[in-house]
Amino acid sequence: MNKVLVVSAAMGEGHNATGRALQDAVARLWPEATVSWLDTLEVMGTGVGPLFRWIYVSNVQRTPWLYEFFYRSLWRYRWFANASKRFVAAWCGRRLGPKVAGLEPDIVLSTYPLGTAGLEWLRRKDRLSAPVGAWISDFAPHPFWVYGDIDLNLVMHERALEPARRCVPNARLAVSAPPVRAEFRPGEQEAARVRLGLPHGVFVALVSCGSLGFGDVEDAAKELLDAHPDVVPVVVCGRNEQLRQRLRPLAERDQRLRLLGWTDEMPAYTVASDVVVTNAGGATGLEALACHRPVLMHRPIAAHGRANAALMAEAGLAVVCASDGELTAAVRGLIADPNQWKAMSEAAAQHCASTGDLTAGLSALAASYAEGHGSAE
């Protein structure tokens, strides 16, 4: 492979983070390859990115019932899911076509569902011959993620295969290693704490709700502080400076609470933690999985957040804390019974051992394309 194309989108940081992880894997597997990027939302038109980001944040924060209704409708009414996907596929595919043709990629890696829709449209129109793989970074796939006319849809866990098949029965599927940067790996917890200035002998809970930092982060911090005197919450506010300012008075009252803005030290903080607290299960959940850290899903956001939380819990990787006081109770339970923490950590380790690294997924994509088309690049 000489030319690799990553099709992503700046919708928060998760999709681009997956793309960067894949780019690193490409460098390991195909060192001579060059990697190009396309942002799906930019390609779709001027103003599309800001509009879609505003719609997403508004739905999650202000009208979660509407977001939940749309999500459930995709599952309940196949005609609605198919019509929505066809509309987006034609819109995106027509815009992507000239860009992709100009880059002449040998392989295409998609990390954003609308981008995958456009790529499938190009494939159906015989305008894209290169192998196409989609990395479904939500732990629980939904109908907008999975496509039957691309070469491989890669899900995040064995438990995700069944819902992916329900989305598109004829889709080609495989299980991927967590698509995170190589720095997210198991490490020496105490060494990480020393480097980050975190105390010894305490229970560190890393709270991370994505680059936008939305959700009930303040309540999560309060519940963690109430759980046990040895709990040290480390809250990553990301690019949400308003959240950091709202939490500052609480941090001044209780010195255990550590506040961070945007940081490049997330791998070290994940290794230094005992648990990761989040509310959507996307990139943060995958980073925790790669570091063999249990996840506490605090008040999961509507739609895909709740689905991710439920499937991670079913896989033994997370505890869902949906109501007031449940996060406090979960942390107390983990402190009182370390075997529960150990079981979730071991489940993460076993999954990561079974999937290898991201180069395995890239190789599987190339093999799937060769099998489906009768020849290899």
N, C-alpha and C positions, 0 to 999 in steps of 0.2 A: 504494500500500500504506500503510494507516494503522496497522495493528497487526501486529507481527512477534513470533513466539514462537520462542525458542531452547530446544531440548530437549537437555540435556547431562547430565553426571554428574561428581561429584568423585571420579574414579578417578585419583589423581595430579593433575597440572595440565593434561595434554595436551588433554583434551576441552573443558575450560573455556577453555583458550587459543584453541582453534579457534573457540569460540563468541564470544569477545571480538573476535577478528579479523573475524568475520562481522558483529557488531554495528557495528564501525567502518565496514565496507563499506556496511551499511544506511544509516548516517548520511550517507554520501557520495551514495548513489543515491536514497534517499527521505528527505530531510532532515526532513520533518514526521512521520515514523513514530515510534511509541513501541515499545520493545522490552521484552518480558517473558521471564522465564526459568523453566524447570522443571528440577529435578534428578531424573532418572529414578529413581535409587536411593532418594531420599527419598520419592518418590511411591509406590514399590513397597511401602513399609511400614517401620515403626520397626525399626531394627537391620539393615535390609538393606544399607545402605551400608557400615557397619563390617564386616559379615560378608563381603561381596564383596571389599572391599579386603584383608581378612586372607587370604582364599582366594587372591587373586591374588599377593600378596607371598609367601605361604608356598609356592605352587607354583613361582614363579620362583626363589626362594632355596633352598628345601629339597627340593622334589620336581619338578624340571624335567622328569623323565621322564613324570610324570603329566600335566603341562601339554602336553607334546609329543604324548602319546598321544591326549588329547582333541582337540587341533588336527588331527592327522592323521586321526582318525576322522571329523571333520566333512567332510573332503575325500573320504575313501575310501568312506564309507557315506552315500549321499544320504538314505536313510530316516532315519538318525540325525540328520543336519543338519536335515531338514525337521521331524522330531518335536520336536527341541530348540527350534527356532524357533517352532513352533506353541505349545508350552508357555509360553515366555517371552512371546510376543506376547499371548496371552490374559491372562496374569497382569498384564503391564504395561499392556496396552490398557484393561482394566477399571478400573485405578487412574488412568490418565491421562485417561480419558474425561471425567469431571466437571470436572477442572481445565482441560482444553483448552476445553470447552464454555463454562466461565465466562469465559475470556479472549477468546473469539470472535476468534481471529487471522485476518488476511487471508492470511498465509503462514507456514509452519512450517519451521524449519531445524533439522535434527537433527545432532548431532555425536557421538552415542553409539549403538552398534548395538542395544542393548536398547531404547532409546527409539524407534529407527526401527521395530523389530519391533512395539511397541505402537501406533505411529502407523499402520502398515500394517493392523493388526487393526481399528483404528477406521475406516479407509478401506473395508475389505471389509465392515464392518457398516453402511456408509452413515452413520457418525457423525462424519465429518470431510470437509468439502467443500473446505477451503482447500488450495492447492498445498503439497506436502511435498517437500523436498529433503534428502538425506543427504550430508554431507561425510565421505568415508571417509579419515580422516587417517592410517591405516596405509598405507605405500607399497605394500604387497602386500595386496590385498583377500582376505578369507576368507569362507566362506559365511555367517557370522553378520552380516556387514557389508552384504550386498547384498539388495535387496528389489524384487520385480517389480511390486507394486501401489502404489508411490509414484511421484511424477512424475519424479524425476531422482536418480540416484546419481552423485555427483561423485568421481572418483578423482584421484590425485595426479600421474599421469604417463601418457603414451601407452602405455608398456609395461604399465600396470596394467589396461588395457581387456580384454585377453585373459583373465587370471584372473578378472576380474569377470564376464565373460560365461560362463565355466565355472561360476561360482557359481550364477547365475540367468540362463539364456539369453535370457529375454524382458525383462530389466531395461533401462530406459532409462538410458543412460550418457553422461557428458561428462567432460572433463578440466578440472580446476580449477587456478587459480593457487594457489601455496602459501597455505593459510589461516593466515597469521601476521600479527601486528601490523604496521602500516605502517612502524614503525621498523626492522623487519628488511628492509633493502635494501642494495644495494652502497654503499660509502662509501670515504672516504679512509683507508687503513689506518694510515699514519703519524700522522695527526691523532688517530685513535682511540687509538693507543698512547700518545701524549703525554698525552692527557686521562686515561687510566687508569694512568699511571705505569709502563708497560711499556717495556723497553729497545728501542733502535733496533738494526737489523741482526741480529736473531736470528730463529729459527724458532719461532713461537708455536703451540702445540697446545692448543686449548681442549677440555677433557675435561668432558662433560656427559652424565649418565645419568638425566635426569629429576629431578623434585622429590624423589623418594624416594631417589635416589642409590644404587641397588643395582646389583649386578654386580661384576665384578673391577676396580674402580676403582683399588685400591692397586697391583695388578700393572700396570695401564696406566700409572700414574705412574712406576713403576720402569723399565718398558721405554722410556718416553719419555726419561727421564734418561740411560739407557744408550745411547740412539741416537746422540747427537752432543753435543759440548760447547756448541753454539749453540742447543740446544733448550730452550725455556722452557715447561714445562707449566703451564697454568692450570686447576686442578681446581675445578669447581663442585659442592659437596657438597649443595646444595639444602637441604632441611629435615632432612637426615640428619646431625645433630650428632655422632653416634657415629663416622661415617665421618671427619668432620673431625678429631676427636680422635685416631683411629688414624693419620691421615696426618701429624699434627703433628710427631712425631719425625723423619720423613723430610724434612719441610720445614726442620727445624732443622739437619739434616746437610747439606742441599744447598739453598742459597739461591735456586737457580733456580726451585724449585717454589713456585707461588703457590696459596694455598688461599682459596676463597670459600665463604660460606654462601649463604643465599638472597639474591639480588641482582636489582635492577630494571635492571641495566646489561647484560643479556644481548645486546641488539642491538649495543652498542658493542664488547663482548668478541668477538662473532662477526666483526664487521668487522675488528677488530684481529688476528684469528688468521690463520694460514696454512692450518690444517686444523682440522676439528672431529672429535673422537674420541667415539664413543658406542656403545651396545650394543643399541639397539632400533629406531632409525630412525623414531620417531614424530615428535613435535613438534620435537625437537632437529634431526633430519634435515631437516625442512621449513624450519626457520629457517636452517640452513646453505645449503640450496638457494636460498632467497630472497636470501641475501647472496652467492651465487655462490662458496661455499666448498666444497672437496672434503671428503668424509667418510671417515674410517677407522673401520670397524665392528669394534671389538675384542671378541672372544668374544661374539658376539650371544647374547642370552638365548633361551631355548627358544621354539619355535613361531613366533609372529608376528615375533619379533625376527630369527630366522634367515631367514624368508621375506622380510622387508623388506630385510635385508642383501643377499640374493642378487639381488633385483630391482633395487636401487639400483646394484649392481655391474654387472648386465646393461645398465643404462641409461648406464653410463659415469660415474656420479656418485660412486662409492665404491670402496674397496678393502676386502675382507673379511680380517680378521686373526683367524683362529679358533684358532690354536695358539700355544704359547709361542714368543716370539721374532719372530713375524710382524709385530707392531706396530713393533718396533725396526727390522726390515728394511724395512718400508714407508716409514718416515720417512727412513731413510738413502737409500732409492731416490728419494724426492721431492727431497731436498736435492741429491743427485748429478745428477738429471735433472729440472730444473724444467719441462721440456716435458710431463711426465706430470701435474704439478700444473695446468699451463695447460690441458691438454685437458679435465680434469674440471671446471675452472672455466668453460671455454667451453661445455661441455655443459649446465651449470646455467644459464648466461646465456641460451642458446638456448631452453631449455625455458621459462624465465620470460617471455622475449619472445613466445613463441608463445601463451601462455595469458592475457596481459594482466593485469588485476588481479581481485580478488574480485567486483567489481561485475558483471563479465562472467558469472560463474557465477550470480549472483542474477537477472540478466536472462534467462539461459538457462533457469532454473527457471520463471520467469513465462511464458516463451514455450512451454516444454514443456507446462505446465499448460493454456495456452490452446489449443494444438494438440490435446491429448488430450481436452479437454472442449468444444471448439467455441466458446469465448468467452474473453475476457480480463477481468481485474478492471479 
